[in-house]
Amino acid sequence: MDEQLVALYHRHVATAFDRNLRFAEFVAAKAGTSKPKFEVATAVLAFGPKLKFEAPLLGSYAHSNGSWLWAWSNRNLKLTLTNRALANVVKVVAGRLAAPALAHPGFSLEPLFGPELTKHAADVMGVILSRELDYSAYHVVVEEGHDSTILVQDKRLKVTEKKPLERIFAVFPQVLAALPVTDQKGALIEFASDFGLKSVSEPGTLTVVHGKRELNATFDTHDRLTKLEGADGAAELPKAKKPAKAKKK
């Protein structure tokens, strides 16, 4: 595995998941249960007739061979100029991260991420690239034989969290229930850091501080979260599902 890319996934996974939750909440408030419709040629993701987002296609994960193909490497796709230009931006990121595989037109994912993360490849690539490229969120379209990752950019999705401890308390258990996270302690530290909060780490525990209030996490010997308490409550790590992936029609 590419340890740096796996670490980068853990660095961004909670914040990317949180932003996708906010994206889903925004869509539900504005468009109700309208099903998503994505047009590759215009790079527009629409929910109903009125709610639309700028959404370039990043690439696709093929179930049959566990490979990733960038959208601009797929000769069968007609992309917008902006979507095609995303190739150069990704290449810059690949160079900065010293991850040459990301600069290839397509590549096998398991050597980079291992078998467990590869099963969630569309999310893994969305987590890493949406955050490294500073997009508002990402969206996964499930089709026959492959999953496609779309990046979403919209200033309407920008929010300032007034209660960061409560947000972490509510969201982080959902992250662990929805996606594979092996470095759970590290992921929680980074999630708190993205809210501008400091964390105090001790063997088996982590305290996230916001003013005079604290959020306390307990971990087992493998740094897996066993208890999260504070922020006026205690979490028993409920099993929760991430926003459902939409099937393209």
N, C-alpha and C positions, 0 to 999 in steps of 0.2 A: 504493500500500500504506500501511497504518497502521504507520509505523515503530516506534511505541511498543509496539504489540501484537506485532509481529515480534520486537522486542528482548526482550519479556517471555517469548515462547516460547523464545528462546535462553537466557534466564536460568534457566528451569525445566526445559528438556528432559532434561538428563542425570539430574537428581535424580528427576524423575517416572519416567523409564525405569528407573532403579535400583530405585525402589520397586515398580514393576510386576514386575521380575524377582524381587524378594523375595516378592511376593504369589504369583507362579507357583510359587516354591520351597516356600512354605508350603502351598499347595494340593496340590502333588505329594506332600509329606510326609504330609499328613493324609487326603487323599482319592484318592491315586494318579492314575489316568487318568480319573476320573469326569468326565463332560461337564457343563458349566455349564448351569443352568436359571434363567432370570430371570423373575420375576413382577412386572409393572408395578404391579398393584393393591396389592401388599404391600411393594414396594420391597425384595425379598429376592433375593439372588443365591445359589444353592445349588449345591454340588458333591456329588452323592450325597445320601443321606438325612440325614446328620448335620452336614455342614459348611455353615454358612450365614453370610451377611454382610449387614449393613445396607447397602443400595445404591440410593440414589435415582437416577432417570433424569434425566440432564442435558438431552439433546436429541438431534437426529438430523440427519445430513448427507444430502441428497438427491442422488444421482448425476446425475439427469436435468438439473437446472438449477444445480447447485453452490450450493445454498442451505442455510442452517441454520435449524432450527425448534426453539425451546425446548420441552421436554416440557409445561410448563404452558400453552403456547399451542396445543397440539394438543387440540382439542375431542373427539377420538375416544378420548382416554386417560382412564382413571379413576385418579387419583393419590392417594397417602396425603396427609394434611394436612401432614406434614413435608416430603414431596417438593414439594408445591405451594408451601409457604412458602419453598422455595429460590429462588423467583422474586425475592422481596424482597432476599435476600442478594446475588444476582447483580446486581441493579439498583444496590445500594450499591457493589459492586466496579466496575461500569461508570462510576459517578460519580467514584469515587476515581481511576480510571485515565484519566478524561476520554475515554472511549470510548463515546459515546452510541449507537453502532450495537448494542452489546451489550445495551442496554435495550429494543431493539425486539423484537416477538414473533418475527420471523424476518427474515433478511437474506441478501444475496448475500455469499459468502465471498471470492471472488477480489479484489474491490477492497480488502479488508482485508489479505489474506495473500499475494496473488499466486498464479499458476497452480500452482507446485510444491507449496507448503504446502497449497493447497486440495485437492490429490489425497489428502492425509493429514488431512483436516479433522477427523475424529472423534478422531484422536490429538492434533492441535494444540489443540483445545478441551479435551480431557482433560488435557493437559499444563498448560495455563494455569490452568484452573479448579480442578483437583485441588490444585495448589500454592497458589494465591491463597486458596482456601477451607480449606486445611490438612486435606485428606482423606488417607487412608492410601495410596490408589492409585486408578487408574481402570481400567475394563474396556470393551472395544469389542465390540459384538454386530453381526455382519454379517448383514444380511437382504437380501431381493430388492429392489434399487433404493435401499437406504439403509443407512447405518451409524449405530448408536446408541451414545452414550457414557454410561456409568454410573459414578458416583462410589462408591468403597468406603471405608467407615469401620469400623475395628476395632482395638482396642487390642492385639490379639494380633500385629499386624503391626509394632508398634513395636520397633525394635532399636537398640542402640548399637554402632556399628562400631569394633572394636578395632584394625583394620588399614586405616585409610583410604587409604593410598597403594596398597596391594594391590587394594583395591576399585576405586579409580579406574582403575588400570592394567587391570583385568579388564573393567570395564564400559564405559568411554568408547569404545573402538573399536567395541563392539557398537552403541552409540548412533548412531555415524556410519554404520554399515552398514545400520541399520534405518530411520532417519528423515532427512529433508533438514535439514542443519545448515550454513548458509552462514557464520555467525560461529563457527567452530570454536574459535578461540582464546578468544573471550569465553565460550563455553559451558563450556570446560574451567576457566577461572578461576572461574566461578560454581559449578561442581560442587565444586571444591576448597573454596570458601568455605562451602558448605553443610555441609562436614565440619569447619568451623572452622580450615581451613588457609590459610596465606598463600601467595601466588604472586608471583614476581619476573618481570616481563615485560620482555623486550628484543626489538628487531627480529628476527623470525624464530625466537625461542626463548621458552620459558616454563619456569620452575622452580617446582615445588610443594614446599614444605618442611614436614616433620613431624619435629620434634626435630632429630636429627642426620642424618636421612635425606632424600633428595630423589627427586623424579620429574621427569625432564627431557623436554620436548616440543619438537620442531622443526617449523616451519611453512614453507610456501612463501610467495611474494610476495603471495598472496591469503589468507593466514592459514589455509590448509588444512593439517591435520596430516599430516606425512610420516613422523614417527618418534616413538615413545614408549618411553622406556627408564628403568630404575631399578626400584625395588621388587623387586629381585632378579631382573630379567629384562628382555627387550626385546620390544616388540610390533611385528609387521609389519602391523598394521591388518587383521586377518583379516575376511573377510566373514562376518557373523553375522546371524541373523534374530532379530527380537523375538518374544516369546511369541505364538503363533498366535491370531488373532481367532476367537472361537467363533461358529458359526452357530446362530441361534436356531431351536428346533424348536417 
